[in-house]
Amino acid sequence: VAVPVLEPEAEPSRDIILVGSSKPAPGSCRPRRGVGAYEVQVDRRDIEGMCICCGSLQVHTQHPLFEGGMCAPCKDKFLDCLFLYDDDGYQSYCSICCSRDTLLICENPDCTRCYCFKCVDTLVAPGTSGRVQATSNWVCFLCRPFPRSGLLQRRRKWRGWLKAFCDRESETPLETYETVPVWKREPVRVLSLFGDIRTELVSLGFLEGGSNPAGLKHLDDVTDVVRRDVEGWGPFNLVYGSTPALGHACDHPPAWYLFQYHRVLQYARPRPGCPKPFFWMFVDNLVLTREEQTVATRFLEADPVTIQDVCGQAVRDAVHVWSNIPAVKSRHSALASREELSLLAHNRQRTKPPLQGPAKLVKNCFLPLREYFKYFSTELASAL
């Protein structure tokens, strides 16, 4: 029986423009922001006193990537959207205002950032978006060697600004790690417990191909694993674990996988104060009870999100995810009511296993790790 999907909040459509495209630029910029930009240029208004995302003068904080202010609504949108990626491996929203309008893509192969026409034409110069379209191999405002383009001034040490911004403004208690410059990125080292994410990480370019790629340690049973074992295999940058899928034979009750994952996770964690990025993810394939989910939230110190596999208007599969990977806990993550998920789990127990396993459902959640680790393929579109 198909489970109906809650109607998601409508979002504007989004186009992505690669340089060299002949698609015309959209209409004029937001009047309020255009007036603010004029005042900064002509009347010498301090750009830090204006929200560079929308033009509001009700500044709440400073933009973490570029000089300028940011109002409270734009700050909330920025926190929600900054690390969200599309299936093509590029970020889904403008890196300045987090608009989902027509976007220009940076063609630096190590960059995934996009910029909307409105920001480029307002903050750099009118008509800049059209000139960018006619340019081959356009490099964005965070990648080019010079820091200023019109009113758009890249902040010095913007990676540190971004970390401080997320730690200060985010409601989650989880720490945000500073993103890593491309020349300092190293291959990710993964400990995969119970569920195997080898295929997903290879297809995303984080692991090299092969039957046993370097950088990944997979364990189905950790009963006899002790701290010395994990420290000898490590250090690890990502620890993944999951409960078994419904309908699959397993040797332990569902809660066993949660408790064993939490135990091994403590062994793999870096020492306090270590600045190196360390990420983790635990996936429940709808087998934990409500009480066990509450225990998971307390042990992992993070609230879960629900990610769905949707076909038309029906939910075919869903998982609960606890993680500290950026943007996993976003309001844009798919949500479903407890009643829907209970019905889905009941239906799955009576039918054949779902088309996708839990690792495939959460695959795109790993894309923000491109900001931290080396990847071996830049042709994500063909791999996905």
SERO-4910 file (N, C-alpha, C, O; in steps of 0.05 Angstrom, whole numbers):
BEGIN
 pado doro    nc1    nc2    nc3   cac1   cac2   cac3    cc1    cc2    cc3    oc1    oc2    oc3
  Val    A     17    -24      0      0      0      0     18     25      0     35     28     17
  Ala    A     13     42    -19     29     66    -20     22     86      2     -2     89      8
  Val    A     41     99     13     36    118     34     37    146     22     56    153      9
  Pro    A     17    162     27     16    189     15     38    206     27     46    203     50
  Val    A     48    225     11     69    243     19     57    269     28     38    279     15
  Leu    A     67    280     50     58    307     57     67    327     36     90    325     27
  Glu    A     50    345     28     58    364      7     80    382     18     76    395     38
  Pro    A    103    382      4    125    400     14    119    429      8    102    435     -9
  Glu    A    132    446     23    129    474     19    140    481     -9    162    473    -16
  Ala    A    124    496    -24    131    502    -51    157    519    -52    160    537    -36
  Glu    A    175    512    -70    199    527    -74    201    537   -102    191    524   -120
  Pro    A    213    560   -107    216    570   -134    234    551   -150    252    538   -140
  Ser    A    229    550   -176    245    533   -194    273    545   -195    277    569   -190
  Arg    A    292    529   -204    320    538   -204    332    528   -230    330    505   -237
  Asp    A    346    546   -244    362    539   -267    391    543   -261    398    560   -245
  Ile    A    408    527   -273    437    530   -270    448    537   -297    442    524   -317
  Ile    A    465    558   -298    476    567   -323    506    562   -323    520    572   -305
  Leu    A    517    547   -341    545    545   -345    554    567   -363    539    576   -380
  Val    A    579    577   -359    588    599   -376    587    590   -405    592    567   -411
  Gly    A    582    609   -422    579    603   -451    550    598   -459    545    595   -483
  Ser    A    532    596   -439    504    592   -446    492    616   -459    501    639   -454
  Ser    A    472    612   -476    459    635   -489    433    643   -476    419    660   -486
  Lys    A    427    631   -453    402    638   -440    403    667   -429    422    674   -417
  Pro    A    382    684   -435    383    711   -426    381    714   -396    370    697   -382
  Ala    A    392    736   -386    391    741   -357    363    748   -349    348    760   -365
  Pro    A    355    743   -324    328    750   -315    326    780   -310    345    795   -317
  Gly    A    304    788   -300    298    817   -296    316    831   -277    335    820   -267
  Ser    A    309    855   -271    325    873   -254    327    863   -226    311    846   -217
  Cys    A    347    873   -211    351    865   -184    330    876   -165    315    894   -173
  Arg    A    330    866   -141    311    876   -121    316    906   -117    338    914   -111
  Pro    A    295    923   -119    299    952   -117    313    960    -91    331    977    -92
  Arg    A    305    948    -68    316    957    -43    346    952    -42    361    969    -32
  Arg    A    354    929    -51    383    923    -51    398    940    -71    421    948    -66
  Gly    A    385    946    -94    398    964   -113    402    992   -102    423   1004   -107
  Val    A    382   1002    -87    385   1028    -74    408   1028    -54    424   1046    -52
  Gly    A    409   1006    -38    430   1004    -18    457   1003    -31    476   1015    -21
  Ala    A    460    988    -53    486    987    -67    493   1015    -77    517   1022    -77
  Tyr    A    474   1030    -87    479   1057    -97    489   1075    -74    508   1090    -77
  Glu    A    477   1072    -51    485   1089    -28    513   1081    -18    528   1099    -10
  Val    A    520   1056    -20    547   1048    -13    567   1060    -32    589   1069    -24
  Gln    A    561   1060    -58    579   1070    -78    581   1100    -78    603   1111    -79
  Val    A    558   1114    -77    558   1143    -81    558   1158    -54    573   1177    -51
  Asp    A    542   1149    -35    540   1163    -10    559   1152     12    559   1161     35
  Arg    A    575   1132      4    595   1121     22    582   1108     47    594   1109     69
  Arg    A    559   1097     44    547   1082     66    564   1058     72    575   1045     54
  Asp    A    567   1051     98    583   1028    106    568   1002     98    546    998    107
  Ile    A    580    986     81    567    962     71    562    942     94    544    925     91
  Glu    A    577    944    116    572    926    139    546    933    152    536    917    169
  Gly    A    534    957    146    509    965    158    485    959    141    463    968    146
  Met    A    489    943    119    468    936    101    469    906     96    491    895     92
  Cys    A    446    892     95    445    864     88    451    861     59    435    870     42
  Ile    A    474    849     52    481    846     23    464    825     10    465    821    -15
  Cys    A    448    810     25    431    789     13    405    801      3    395    793    -18
  Cys    A    393    821     17    367    831     10    366    862     10    346    873      0
  Gly    A    385    876     21    385    905     23    374    916     48    373    941     51
  Ser    A    364    899     67    353    909     92    374    924    108    398    917    107
  Leu    A    365    944    123    383    959    141    381    948    169    394    958    187
  Gln    A    364    928    173    361    915    200    382    893    202    375    869    201
  Val    A    407    901    206    429    881    206    430    866    232    430    878    254
  His    A    431    840    230    433    823    254    461    814    259    470    812    282
  Thr    A    476    808    238    503    798    240    518    805    214    507    818    197
  Gln    A    543    795    212    559    801    188    560    776    170    560    753    180
  His    A    560    780    144    561    758    125    589    744    129    609    758    130
  Pro    A    589    717    130    615    704    136    634    702    113    658    699    117
  Leu    A    624    704     88    642    701     65    651    727     53    674    729     43
  Phe    A    634    747     53    640    772     40    634    795     59    617    793     77
  Glu    A    648    818     55    643    841     72    614    851     68    605    853     45
  Gly    A    600    856     90    573    865     88    557    853    111    565    834    124
  Gly    A    534    865    116    517    855    138    498    834    128    497    826    105
  Met    A    482    824    148    462    803    142    439    806    162    444    807    187
  Cys    A    415    808    152    392    810    170    385    782    181    395    762    172
  Ala    A    367    782    201    361    756    215    347    736    196    355    713    196
  Pro    A    327    744    179    316    724    161    336    712    141    336    688    136
  Cys    A    354    729    131    374    719    112    394    702    126    405    683    114
  Lys    A    400    708    151    418    692    167    407    663    170    421    644    167
  Asp    A    381    662    176    368    636    180    369    620    154    374    596    154
  Lys    A    363    633    132    363    620    106    391    610     99    394    588     88
  Phe    A    411    627    104    439    620     98    447    595    114    460    577    102
  Leu    A    440    593    139    447    570    156    434    545    145    446    523    145
  Asp    A    409    547    136    395    524    126    406    514     99    406    490     94
  Cys    A    415    532     82    420    525     54    449    523     46    454    511     25
  Leu    A    467    533     62    495    536     52    507    510     43    521    509     23
  Phe    A    502    488     58    516    463     51    497    443     36    503    419     35
  Leu    A    475    453     25    457    435     10    467    432    -18    475    452    -31
  Tyr    A    468    407    -28    478    401    -54    457    388    -71    439    375    -61
  Asp    A    459    392    -98    442    378   -117    455    352   -126    478    347   -118
  Asp    A    441    336   -141    452    311   -150    476    314   -168    492    295   -171
  Asp    A    479    338   -181    502    342   -198    528    348   -183    549    352   -195
  Gly    A    526    350   -156    550    355   -140    555    384   -135    575    390   -121
  Tyr    A    538    402   -145    542    430   -140    522    439   -118    501    427   -114
  Gln    A    530    461   -105    512    471    -84    486    481    -96    485    491   -119
  Ser    A    465    479    -81    438    484    -91    430    513    -91    410    521   -104
  Tyr    A    444    530    -76    436    557    -71    459    576    -75    482    569    -74
  Cys    A    452    601    -80    472    622    -83    489    625    -58    479    625    -36
  Ser    A    516    627    -62    534    629    -39    533    656    -25    545    659     -4
  Ile    A    519    675    -36    516    701    -23    489    703     -9    489    708     15
  Cys    A    467    700    -24    441    705    -12    425    679     -8    403    680      4
  Cys    A    435    656    -17    421    630    -15    395    630    -30    376    617    -23
  Ser    A    394    646    -52    371    644    -70    373    619    -87    395    609    -92
  Arg    A    350    609    -95    349    585   -113    341    594   -141    331    577   -157
  Asp    A    346    619   -148    340    629   -175    362    619   -194    378    601   -187
  Thr    A    362    630   -218    382    622   -238    410    627   -228    416    648   -218
  Leu    A    427    606   -230    453    607   -217    476    604   -237    473    590   -257
  Leu    A    498    618   -232    522    615   -247    541    597   -231    544    600   -207
  Ile    A    553    577   -244    570    557   -231    599    565   -234    608    571   -256
  Cys    A    614    564   -212    643    567   -214    654    543   -229    647    520   -222
  Glu    A    672    548   -248    683    526   -264    711    517   -255    725    502   -269
  Asn    A    719    527   -231    743    515   -219    735    486   -211    716    482   -196
  Pro    A    749    466   -221    741    438   -216    741    430   -186    728    410   -179
  Asp    A    754    446   -169    754    440   -141    734    457   -125    733    455   -100
  Cys    A    717    472   -139    697    489   -126    669    479   -134    665    470   -156
  Thr    A    650    482   -116    622    473   -121    603    496   -117    579    491   -116
  Arg    A    612    521   -116    595    543   -108    581    555   -133    590    554   -155
  Cys    A    558    567   -127    541    580   -147    533    608   -138    533    614   -114
  Tyr    A    526    625   -157    519    653   -151    495    661   -168    495    655   -192
  Cys    A    476    674   -156    452    682   -172    458    707   -188    475    723   -181
  Phe    A    443    711   -210    445    734   -227    442    760   -211    456    780   -215
  Lys    A    422    760   -193    416    785   -178    439    794   -161    446    818   -161
  Cys    A    452    776   -147    475    784   -130    498    794   -148    510    814   -141
  Val    A    503    780   -169    526    787   -186    521    815   -199    539    832   -200
  Asp    A    497    820   -209    491    845   -223    489    868   -203    495    891   -210
  Thr    A    480    863   -179    477    884   -159    503    891   -145    510    915   -142
  Leu    A    518    871   -137    542    876   -120    568    879   -136    587    890   -126
  Val    A    569    869   -160    593    872   -177    589    895   -196    602    916   -193
  Ala    A    570    892   -215    564    914   -234    540    904   -251    538    881   -257
  Pro    A    523    923   -259    501    915   -277    511    902   -302    531    911   -314
  Gly    A    499    880   -310    507    866   -334    529    846   -331    537    833   -350
  Thr    A    539    843   -306    561    825   -302    553    796   -307    569    780   -318
  Ser    A    529    789   -300    520    761   -305    521    754   -334    528    732   -341
  Gly    A    513    773   -351    514    768   -380    543    764   -390    548    747   -407
  Arg    A    561    780   -379    589    778   -387    601    751   -377    617    739   -391
  Val    A    592    742   -354    601    717   -343    592    694   -361    607    675   -367
  Gln    A    567    696   -371    557    675   -389    573    673   -414    576    651   -426
  Ala    A    584    695   -423    600    695   -448    629    688   -443    645    688   -462
  Thr    A    636    681   -418    663    675   -411    667    645   -409    649    631   -399
  Ser    A    689    635   -417    695    606   -413    713    604   -388    730    621   -383
  Asn    A    708    582   -373    724    576   -349    723    599   -329    744    608   -319
  Trp    A    699    608   -323    695    629   -303    702    619   -275    694    597   -267
  Val    A    718    635   -260    726    628   -233    712    647   -214    711    671   -219
  Cys    A    700    636   -193    682    652   -176    698    670   -157    722    671   -156
  Phe    A    682    685   -141    693    706   -124    708    696    -99    723    711    -86
  Leu    A    705    670    -93    720    658    -71    745    644    -81    763    637    -65
  Cys    A    747    640   -107    770    625   -119    790    643   -132    814    636   -134
  Arg    A    781    666   -143    800    683   -158    821    695   -139    816    698   -116
  Pro    A    844    702   -150    866    711   -133    862    739   -121    872    744    -99
  Phe    A    847    756   -134    842    783   -123    816    783   -107    797    771   -116
  Pro    A    816    797    -85    793    795    -66    769    812    -73    747    806    -63
  Arg    A    771    833    -89    749    851    -93    739    850   -122    754    849   -141
  Ser    A    712    850   -124    699    853   -150    675    872   -146    655    863   -135
  Gly    A    678    897   -154    657    917   -148    654    921   -118    674    926   -104
  Leu    A    630    918   -108    625    920    -80    630    894    -65    629    893    -40
  Leu    A    634    873    -80    637    846    -68    666    842    -59    684    838    -76
  Gln    A    671    843    -34    698    840    -22    699    815     -6    686    812     15
  Arg    A    716    796    -15    719    771      0    733    776     27    752    791     28
  Arg    A    723    764     48    735    768     74    761    753     76    765    731     64
  Arg    A    780    765     90    805    751     96    799    729    115    784    732    135
  Lys    A    811    706    110    807    682    127    777    676    130    767    671    151
  Trp    A    764    675    106    735    671    106    727    643    117    704    640    127
  Arg    A    744    624    116    738    597    127    734    599    157    716    587    169
  Gly    A    752    614    170    749    618    199    724    634    206    710    628    225
  Trp    A    718    654    189    693    670    193    669    651    191    650    654    207
  Leu    A    669    633    171    646    615    167    642    597    191    620    593    200
  Lys    A    664    585    201    662    568    225    651    583    249    632    574    262
  Ala    A    662    607    254    652    623    276    623    631    273    608    631    292
  Phe    A    615    637    248    587    644    243    569    621    249    548    625    263
  Cys    A    575    597    239    558    574    244    557    566    274    536    560    284
  Asp    A    580    567    287    581    560    316    564    580    332    551    573    352
  Arg    A    565    606    324    552    627    339    522    628    333    506    631    352
  Glu    A    514    625    308    486    630    300    469    605    299    445    607    300
  Ser    A    482    582    297    466    557    294    453    549    320    465    554    341
  Glu    A    429    537    319    416    528    343    425    501    352    420    493    374
  Thr    A    439    486    334    448    460    342    473    461    359    490    479    354
  Pro    A    476    444    379    500    444    395    525    431    382    547    433    393
  Leu    A    521    419    358    543    406    345    563    427    334    555    447    323
  Glu    A    588    421    337    609    439    328    611    437    297    608    416    285
  Thr    A    616    460    285    622    462    256    652    463    252    666    479    265
  Tyr    A    662    446    234    690    445    229    697    466    206    681    470    188
  Glu    A    720    478    209    729    496    188    734    481    162    748    461    162
  Thr    A    724    492    140    728    479    114    758    480    107    773    496    118
  Val    A    767    461     90    795    457     85    802    466     57    789    459     38
  Pro    A    823    483     54    832    491     27    839    466     11    848    446     22
  Val    A    835    468    -16    838    444    -33    866    433    -31    870    408    -32
  Trp    A    887    449    -28    914    439    -28    921    425     -1    942    412      1
  Lys    A    904    427     19    908    414     44    890    390     48    893    376     69
  Arg    A    872    385     30    853    363     34    867    336     29    883    332     11
  Glu    A    860    317     47    871    290     45    848    271     40    825    277     46
  Pro    A    854    247     30    832    227     26    819    220     53    831    219     74
  Val    A    793    216     52    777    209     75    783    180     84    787    163     67
  Arg    A    784    176    110    787    149    121    761    142    136    753    156    154
  Val    A    749    120    128    721    113    136    721     87    151    733     67    144
  Leu    A    706     87    174    699     63    188    669     58    184    653     74    193
  Ser    A    662     37    171    634     31    164    625      6    179    635    -16    175
  Leu    A    605     11    197    596    -11    215    569    -21    206    550     -6    201
  Phe    A    567    -47    203    542    -61    196    534    -56    167    535    -75    151
  Gly    A    527    -32    161    521    -25    133    546    -17    118    564     -4    130
  Asp    A    549    -25     93    573    -19     77    567      4     58    548      2     42
  Ile    A    582     26     60    578     49     42    599     52     22    604     73     11
  Arg    A    613     30     16    635     30     -4    625     40    -31    637     58    -43
  Thr    A    603     29    -41    593     36    -68    586     65    -70    592     78    -89
  Glu    A    573     75    -49    564    103    -50    588    123    -49    588    142    -64
  Leu    A    608    117    -33    631    135    -31    648    133    -56    661    153    -64
  Val    A    650    110    -68    665    108    -94    651    124   -115    664    138   -131
  Ser    A    624    122   -117    610    136   -138    611    166   -135    610    181   -154
  Leu    A    615    176   -110    617    204   -105    646    214   -108    651    238   -107
  Gly    A    665    195   -112    693    203   -116    709    205    -91    733    213    -92
  Phe    A    698    198    -68    714    200    -43    733    176    -39    753    178    -25
  Leu    A    726    153    -52    744    130    -51    750    121    -79    734    124    -97
  Glu    A    774    111    -83    781    100   -109    767     73   -113    761     59    -93
  Gly    A    762     66   -138    748     42   -144    764     17   -137    788     18   -130
  Gly    A    751     -6   -139    764    -32   -132    747    -47   -112    730    -35    -98
  Ser    A    752    -72   -109    737    -89    -91    743    -82    -62    726    -87    -44
  Asn    A    767    -72    -56    774    -65    -29    789    -39    -29    813    -39    -25
  Pro    A    775    -16    -33    789      9    -35    803     17    -10    793     13     13
  Ala    A    826     30    -13    840     40     10    824     62     23    810     77     10
  Gly    A    826     64     49    812     85     63    786     77     76    774     93     90
  Leu    A    777     52     72    752     43     83    756     17     99    768     -2     88
  Lys    A    746     16    123    746     -8    140    717    -15    146    703      1    159
  His    A    708    -39    136    681    -47    140    679    -70    160    694    -90    157
  Leu    A    661    -68    180    658    -89    200    628    -96    202    612    -78    206
  Asp    A    621   -121    201    594   -130    205    588   -136    234    566   -133    244
  Asp    A    609   -145    249    605   -153    277    628   -139    293    651   -143    287
  Val    A    620   -124    313    640   -110    329    640   -120    358    650   -106    376
  Thr    A    629   -143    363    626   -153    390    652   -154    405    654   -146    428
  Asp    A    673   -163    392    699   -166    405    718   -143    399    742   -144    406
  Val    A    709   -122    386    726    -99    380    730    -82    405    711    -76    419
  Val    A    755    -75    410    762    -58    433    776    -33    423    782    -30    399
  Arg    A    781    -14    441    792     11    434    819      8    419    824     22    399
  Arg    A    836    -10    428    862    -14    416    859    -21    386    875    -12    369
  Asp    A    839    -37    379    834    -45    351    828    -20    334    840    -16    313
  Val    A    809     -4    344    800     20    328    823     39    325    827     50    303
  Glu    A    838     44    346    861     62    345    882     52    326    896     68    313
  Gly    A    885     25    324    905     14    306    896     16    277    913     20    259
  Trp    A    870     14    272    860     16    244    859     45    235    862     51    211
  Gly    A    856     64    254    851     92    247    877    107    242    898     95    237
  Pro    A    876    134    244    852    149    252    831    151    229    838    149    206
  Phe    A    806    154    237    784    156    218    773    185    218    774    199    238
  Asn    A    762    193    194    749    219    191    719    216    191    705    236    195
  Leu    A    709    192    185    680    187    182    674    160    193    686    140    186
  Val    A    654    159    212    645    134    223    615    131    216    599    148    225
  Tyr    A    609    111    201    581    106    192    571     80    204    586     60    207
  Gly    A    545     80    211    533     56    221    503     56    216    491     77    212
  Ser    A    491     32    215    462     31    209    450      6    222    464    -13    227
  Thr    A    424      7    226    409    -16    234    404    -33    209    405    -22    187
  Pro    A    398    -59    212    392    -75    188    365    -67    176    348    -55    190
  Ala    A    362    -72    150    337    -66    137    315    -85    146    320   -108    152
  Leu    A    291    -75    146    268    -92    152    266   -115    132    270   -111    108
  Gly    A    261   -139    143    258   -162    126    284   -177    122    284   -199    110
  His    A    307   -166    132    333   -179    130    339   -193    156    334   -183    178
  Ala    A    350   -217    154    357   -232    178    379   -218    193    398   -208    180
  Cys    A    378   -218    219    399   -206    235    402   -222    261    383   -234    271
  Asp    A    426   -221    272    432   -237    296    427   -223    322    430   -235    343
  His    A    420   -198    321    417   -182    345    391   -165    344    381   -159    322
  Pro    A    381   -157    367    358   -138    366    367   -111    356    391   -105    357
  Pro    A    348    -95    345    356    -69    333    372    -51    351    391    -38    342
  Ala    A    365    -50    377    379    -31    395    409    -39    398    425    -22    404
  Trp    A    416    -64    394    443    -73    396    461    -57    377    483    -49    384
  Tyr    A    451    -52    353    467    -38    333    472     -9    341    494      2    337
  Leu    A    452      3    354    456     30    364    477     31    386    495     48    385
  Phe    A    475     14    406    493     15    428    522      8    420    541     20    429
  Gln    A    524    -12    402    551    -19    393    563      3    376    587      9    377
  Tyr    A    546     16    359    556     38    344    566     61    362    588     71    358
  His    A    551     67    382    559     89    400    585     82    415    602     99    419
  Arg    A    588     57    423    612     48    436    637     51    418    657     63    427
  Val    A    635     42    394    658     43    375    663     72    367    686     80    363
  Leu    A    642     88    365    645    116    358    662    131    379    679    147    371
  Gln    A    659    124    404    676    137    425    705    129    421    723    146    426
  Tyr    A    711    105    412    738     96    407    751    112    384    774    118    384
  Ala    A    734    119    364    744    131    340    747    161    342    761    174    325
  Arg    A    733    173    361    734    203    363    762    213    367    778    200    382
  Pro    A    769    236    355    795    248    361    796    259    389    775    262    402
  Arg    A    819    265    398    822    276    425    810    304    426    810    318    405
  Pro    A    799    313    449    787    339    451    807    361    442    830    361    449
  Gly    A    796    380    427    813    402    417    826    397    391    839    415    380
  Cys    A    824    373    380    836    367    354    821    382    332    796    378    330
  Pro    A    834    398    316    820    414    296    812    399    271    797    409    254
  Lys    A    822    374    267    817    359    243    787    351    241    776    343    261
  Pro    A    775    354    218    746    347    215    741    318    222    756    300    213
  Phe    A    720    313    237    712    286    244    681    285    242    667    300    255
  Phe    A    671    267    225    642    265    220    632    237    226    647    218    225
  Trp    A    606    236    233    594    210    239    565    211    229    553    232    226
  Met    A    554    187    225    526    184    216    516    157    225    529    136    221
  Phe    A    492    157    238    479    132    245    451    133    232    436    153    234
  Val    A    444    111    218    419    109    203    402     87    214    411     64    217
  Asp    A    377     94    221    357     74    230    338     68    207    325     86    197
  Asn    A    337     43    199    319     35    177    291     29    187    279      9    179
  Leu    A    281     47    204    254     45    215    249     20    232    227      9    233
  Val    A    270     11    246    267    -13    263    269     -6    292    261    -22    309
  Leu    A    279     17    300    281     25    328    253     34    337    238     47    323
  Thr    A    247     27    362    222     36    374    224     66    381    246     77    379
  Arg    A    201     78    388    202    106    395    220    111    419    235    131    420
  Glu    A    219     93    439    237     96    462    266     93    454    283    108    464
  Glu    A    272     75    436    300     71    427    310     95    411    333    102    413
  Gln    A    292    107    396    299    132    382    306    154    401    325    169    396
  Thr    A    291    156    423    297    176    443    324    171    456    339    190    461
  Val    A    330    146    461    357    139    472    379    146    452    399    157    460
  Ala    A    374    141    426    394    148    406    399    178    406    422    187    404
  Thr    A    378    194    408    381    223    409    397    232    433    414    250    431
  Arg    A    393    219    456    407    226    480    437    217    478    455    232    486
  Phe    A    442    193    468    469    183    467    485    198    446    508    205    450
  Leu    A    473    204    423    488    216    401    487    247    402    501    260    387
  Glu    A    471    257    421    470    286    425    463    302    400    474    323    394
  Ala    A    444    291    385    434    304    361    406    294    355    399    271    361
  Asp    A    390    312    344    362    304    336    363    291    308    379    298    292
  Pro    A    345    271    304    345    258    278    329    274    257    312    291    264
  Val    A    335    269    232    318    278    210    308    253    195    319    231    198
  Thr    A    288    257    179    277    235    163    282    240    134    275    261    123
  Ile    A    293    221    120    299    223     91    283    202     77    283    178     85
  Gln    A    268    210     56    250    193     42    259    186     14    274    201      2
  Asp    A    250    163      5    251    156    -24    223    159    -34    205    143    -28
  Val    A    218    180    -50    191    186    -59    189    180    -89    206    187   -105
  Cys    A    167    167    -96    160    162   -124    132    173   -129    112    163   -118
  Gly    A    131    194   -145    105    207   -149     95    219   -124    108    237   -112
  Gln    A     72    210   -114     60    220    -89     61    199    -67     47    201    -47
  Ala    A     79    180    -70     80    158    -50    109    156    -39    128    159    -53
  Val    A    110    150    -13    136    144      0    142    115     -3    127     98      7
  Arg    A    164    108    -17    171     80    -20    189     70      2    190     46      8
  Asp    A    205     88     14    223     81     34    231    106     50    227    128     40
  Ala    A    241    102     74    249    124     91    268    114    112    267     91    120
  Val    A    285    132    122    303    126    144    305    149    163    300    172    155
  His    A    312    144    188    319    165    207    349    167    208    363    147    207
  Val    A    359    192    209    388    197    208    396    215    230    384    237    234
  Trp    A    417    207    245    431    224    264    458    229    253    472    210    245
  Ser    A    467    254    252    493    260    240    502    288    247    486    305    254
  Asn    A    529    292    245    540    319    248    550    330    221    564    351    221
  Ile    A    544    316    199    552    327    173    536    352    167    511    352    171
  Pro    A    548    373    157    534    398    152    510    394    134    511    379    114
  Ala    A    488    407    141    463    408    125    446    383    127    423    383    117
  Val    A    455    362    141    437    339    144    413    347    161    390    340    154
  Lys    A    418    362    182    396    372    198    387    399    187    391    420    200
  Ser    A    374    399    165    364    423    152    334    421    150    323    399    148
  Arg    A    321    444    150    292    443    148    283    434    120    260    429    116
  His    A    303    432    102    296    422     75    298    392     73    291    380     52
  Ser    A    306    378     95    305    349     95    276    340     94    259    353    106
  Ala    A    272    318     81    244    308     78    233    301    106    247    290    122
  Leu    A    208    307    110    195    301    135    170    284    131    157    286    110
  Ala    A    164    267    149    139    251    148    128    248    176    143    249    195
  Ser    A    102    245    178     90    241    204     96    214    216    103    195    201
  Arg    A     95    212    242    100    186    255     81    165    245     88    141    243
  Glu    A     56    173    240     36    153    231     43    142    203     40    119    198
  Glu    A     52    160    186     60    152    159     83    132    160     83    111    147
  Leu    A    103    138    177    127    120    179    119     94    191    130     73    183
  Ser    A    101     94    211     93     68    223     78     51    202     83     27    201
  Leu    A     61     63    186     47     49    165     67     38    144     65     16    134
  Leu    A     87     55    137    107     47    118    123     22    128    127      3    114
  Ala    A    131     24    154    146      1    165    129    -24    166    139    -46    160
  His    A    103    -21    172     85    -44    173     82    -57    145     83    -81    142
  Asn    A     79    -40    125     77    -50     97    102    -63     88    101    -83     74
  Arg    A    125    -53     96    151    -64     87    155    -92     99    169   -109     88
  Gln    A    144    -96    123    147   -122    136    132   -144    121    139   -167    122
  Arg    A    111   -136    106     95   -155     92    102   -158     63     92   -176     49
  Thr    A    120   -141     53    127   -142     24    156   -146     21    171   -150     41
  Lys    A    166   -146     -4    194   -150     -9    210   -126      0    199   -105      4
  Pro    A    236   -130      5    253   -108     14    252    -84     -5    247    -88    -29
  Pro    A    257    -60      5    255    -36    -12    277    -36    -33    297    -50    -32
  Leu    A    272    -20    -54    290    -19    -77    317     -7    -69    337    -16    -79
  Gln    A    317     11    -50    342     24    -42    348     16    -13    330     15      4
  Gly    A    373     11     -7    381      7     21    386     34     34    385     55     21
  Pro    A    390     34     61    394     59     75    417     75     65    416    100     64
  Ala    A    439     62     56    462     77     47    456     93     22    465    115     19
  Lys    A    440     82      4    433     96    -21    414    120    -14    416    141    -28
  Leu    A    397    117      6    380    139     13    395    163     23    387    186     19
  Val    A    417    158     38    432    180     50    456    188     34    472    204     42
  Lys    A    459    177     10    483    181     -6    490    211    -10    513    219     -5
  Asn    A    470    227    -18    476    255    -23    482    271      2    492    294      0
  Cys    A    477    260     25    484    273     50    514    275     54    524    292     69
  Phe    A    529    258     39    558    259     41    571    280     24    595    286     26
  Leu    A    556    293      6    567    312    -13    581    336      1    601    345    -10
  Pro    A    571    347     23    585    369     36    614    362     45    630    380     50
  Leu    A    620    336     46    648    328     53    668    336     32    692    335     37
  Arg    A    658    345      9    676    355    -12    691    380     -2    712    387    -13
  Glu    A    680    394     18    692    418     29    715    411     47    730    429     56
  Tyr    A    718    385     54    738    377     74    758    357     65    781    356     75
  Phe    A    751    340     45    768    317     38    773    316      8    757    327     -8
  Lys    A    795    304      1    802    300    -28    782    281    -40    773    262    -28
  Tyr    A    775    286    -65    759    267    -80    773    261   -107    787    278   -118
  Phe    A    768    237   -116    784    227   -139    770    230   -166    781    224   -186
  Ser    A    745    240   -165    731    244   -190    717    271   -189    703    277   -169
  Thr    A    719    287   -210    704    312   -212    680    309   -230    665    328   -234
  Glu    A    676    285   -242    654    281   -260    631    268   -245    622    246   -250
  Leu    A    621    283   -224    600    272   -207    575    266   -223    560    247   -217
  Ala    A    569    283   -243    544    280   -257    542    252   -270    521    240   -271
  Ser    A    565    243   -281    564    217   -294    565    194   -274    556    172   -281
  Ala    A    574    200   -250    577    178   -230    551    174   -215    546    152   -204
  Leu    A    534    195   -213    510    193   -196    488    178   -210    466    175   -198
***
